[in-house]
Amino acid sequence: MLTREQIGKLESLDFAWILAPKPRIRYTWEERLEQLRQYHREHGTFRIPRTNGTLGEWLHKQRQFYNTNDERFLKHRYPKMLEIGFTFTKKTVGYQKSWDDRFEDLVSFGRVHGHFNVPCPDFAKDGDHSNNYDANASKANNVDFDEAEMEKLRFYKWVTKLRYDYKNARLTKNRLDKLNEIGFHIG
């Protein structure tokens, strides 16, 4: 706490008691495109987390314009993004595989890999590369990824949920029998 004397001295110096907000820099769309091009040159990727400053948020908005078929965007800005090598992937909103489809994916995974230990995709892992789903899954939600990578994450989440449902006695006997038949052991 300041004394009256200290306050008086500060006021005699025209001390600003209220801090002015930092002015927000506004970039044109073309300047953002150039920033994106520069980011790609420096990092070798267009994957920019939304939490990585305003460029990540800007890129997310461009993807939204693409996914909603925004006419102005598609006519004027989309071609410019393609010119710098950026690619867009349509999101499949609302599509979920059935339990039986996921089960078939699991059977195929087991055939190819000889086990059912589905790894967490690299892009969703924490810096320590742990397979801790709870700690890492939200990280993937802050970055836009292509559909194939997102499918790997959805499959990983499904297998993780299988284990959770088993431990909490939420699997039907029919499903549990199917998993046992292919040698999928939960534990």
N, C-alpha and C positions, 0 to 999 in steps of 0.2 A: 504494500500500500504506500502511496506517495504522500508526503506531508504537504501542507499548504504552501510552504516555502519552495519545495521542489516543483510543485505545479506552477507556481508563479514564475520561477526561473524558466521553465519550459515554454510557458506562454509568452514570455518576453522574447523568446527566440522564434516566435511564430510556429511553434511545434504543431504539426498536423495530428490531431487526435483520432481522426478517422482515416483509415487507409483506403485509398482509391483502388477500385478493382483493376486488376491487370487487363489491359485492352486485349480483346480476342482478335486474333489474326484470322482474316477471312481469305480463303484461297479461291481462285476461279477453278472451274472444272478442269480446264487445260493444265493449270498448275498442279492440281492433284494427279492428273494423268502422268505428268512428268515426274512427280514424286514416286508414283507407283513404278514407273519405268526404272528410276534410280534405285528403288528398293530391290527390284528384281536383279539389277546389275550387281548390287552389293551382296545380296543373300542367295541368289540363284533360285528364288521361289516367289510366287505371288501369294503365298499363305501368310496372311497378316492377321494376328489375333485382333478381335474387335477391341480388346483392352489395351492394345498397343497404340494409344494415342488416337488422334482424329483421323489419320489415314486409314486405320483398320475399320473405323466406323464408316468412313466414306465408301470404302470398298464393299462393305456389307450392304450399304444402300444401293450400290450399282447392281449387286446381285439380286436385290429385291426388285429393282426396276426390270431386270431381265426375266425373273421368275413370274412377274405379274404381266409380262408382255406390254410394258409401257411403250406406247407408239413413238413418242418423242425420243425416248432413250434408244429404242431399236433403230430408228431412222438416222439419228445424228451421232450418238455417242458409242453405241455398240460397235460399229465398224472401226472406230478409232482405238478401242480397247483390243480388238482382234489384231490390229496392225502391230501392236507392241508385243503380241504373243500371248495375251491373256485368253484363257478359254473359260467358257461358261458351261455349267452342267445344270440341267433342269432338276429341281427337287421333286421327288415323288411324294407330294403331300398326302397324308392320310393313308398311305399304303402300309399295311402290316401283313406279314406272312402269318399263316395259320400255324398252330402248334404242330400239326402233321408236316407242313412244309419245312419248318425249322428242324423237326426230328429227322427228316430226310437229309437236310444239310449236315446234321450231326453225324449221321451214318456215313455220308460221303467224306466228311472230315476225318473220321476214324479210319476209313479205308485208306485214305491218302497218307495220313501221318502215323498210323499205328497206335494212336492214343486219342483221348478225348480232352486233353488239357488245352483248351482253346486259349491262346494268349491274348492279352490286352493289346490292341494295335499300338504301334510305336507312337503315333501322333497323340494318343490319349494318355500316355504314360507320364508320370512325374519325372523330375530331373534324376531321381535315383533309380528310374526304370523298374519300379516295383509294379506288381500286378494288383495293387490295392484298388479295386473298382471305386469304392466310395471316395477315396482321396483324389482320384484322377479323372473320373467321368465328367465332372463339371468343367474341367479344363478344355475338353473337346467341344463343349457347347459354345465356347467363345471364339472359335475359329471355323471358317467355312472350308469344308473339305469336299472332294469329289464323291460321287455316289458310291463307287466301289469301296472307298475307305470307310464311308459311313455304314455300309452294309457289314463290313467286318466288325465295326463297333456294335452294331445292333445284334449280330450273332453272338459276340462275346457277352453282351448284356443278357441275352436270352439264356445262355448257358449258366451265367452267374445267378440269374433268377431261378433256374432249375434247382441249383444247389440250395439256394435260400428256401425255396418252396419245400424241398425235401426235409431240410432241417426243421422246418416249422409245420410239418405234417400237412402240407397243402397240395400234394400230388395225389391224383386219383390212383387207385390200384391198377387200372388199365395202363395209365402212363408209366407208372413205376415198373410194371411188368415189361412194357416195351423197352424201357431203358435197360433193364436187367438182361433182356434177350440179346442186346448188342454188346453187352459187357461194359456199359457205362456205370461206373461205381461212384456213388456220391458218399462223401464222408470226410 
